Amino acid sequence: MAVPSDPTLRPGRPLGAVSVQSPELCGWCLGAGKYLEALDCEVPHVYLPVVCSGCNGFGRRPAAS
């Protein structure tokens, strides 16, 4: 037996603002510490993992001094 569709809206919790990215994460690698860089060769879609030079592979922004 099929369940009938109920189109009524139910009260829920209020929506809040969510940060897209944590402010201390590196903007280049998004906290991963490395990213993929495309290789220039005859084979398409070949990528090489590269250590991020913005955070030196740590995934966090360097401390401002």
Order of alpha helices (4+ residues) and beta strands (2+ residues): beta-beta
